[in-house]
Amino acid sequence: MEYIARLRADLADGARDLLHRLPPDVAEPRYLSDVLSAVLVAGLYPNIAWLRRWGKGQTAAGLKVAAHPGSVNSRASAALVVFYDVQETTDR
């Protein structure tokens, strides 16, 4: 749990540093959200998955995956998500 807390803090610090380096004329929240999303995708590439109905989809490498049933992504109708690791259970 301490490792996860440190990881979240490091990610927050990196995002905060990135947002402070942006020019002041691009302070629109939607733009900043898009920039943060782009940074996460670029940083975790090729760990990208496309989720379709009911949180099922496939990774960029073609591996079939399903979001954990307790995840907010399990109810996604169409979403591009990034992940750190794929866990094998009855479903991936």
N, C-alpha and C positions, 0 to 999 in steps of 0.2 A: 504494500500500500504506500509505503514511503517512496518507492521508486516511481509509482504512478503520480504521486503528488509532485515530485521533482520534475518529472517529464511534462506534466501540465504547466508547471511554473515556467519551465524553459520555453515551451511553446508560446505561452502568453508573453514572455519577455521578448522573444523573437518577433512576434506579431506586433507588439507595441513599438519595437524599434523600427520595424518596416514602415508602420503607419506614420511615425514621426519623421521619416525621411522623405515622404511624399510631398510634392509641392503644395502650398497652402490653398491653391485654387481648386484642388480636387477633394475637398472635404465632404462631398456628398456621401451620406451613409451607404447608399446602394452601390456606388462606385467602390468604396472601401471594402464592402462585403465581397464584391467580385474579385478585388485584388487579393484578399485573404484566401478566397476559394482557389484562385489560380496558384498561389504559393503552396497551398496544401497539396494540390494535385501534382504540381511540378516536383515537390519534395518527396512524394511517395510513389511517383511513377516507377515501375509499371504496375504497382498494386492498385489498379483501378478496376471497378466492376460496374456494370450496367444492371440495375435492378428494374425489373418490370413489375407485373402484377404480383401482389402478395409477397413482395420482397424476394422473389426468385429471379435469377439472371445468370450472367456469366462474367468472368474476368476478361481483361484484355488478352490474356493468353488462351482463352477459350474454355477455361475450367468452369463447370456449372457450380453455382453457389446459391445459398439461401441465407438471408439475414436471420439472426437469432429472433425467435418469436417474441421476446420481450423488448426488442429494439424498436425505436420509432421507424427505422428503415423497413421493418417487416410489413408495414402498412403502406409503403410507397407504391404509387402507381407507375411511376417512371422516374428514376433517379440515377445520377452518376455519383458513385461513392468511392472513397479511397479507404484502404484498410492497411493494417500493419501485418497481420498474419491471418491465414485461413486455418480454422480448426476443423478437424474431421470428427463428426459425430454420426448420427444416422443420416444426416444431410451435411454437406459441406457448408 
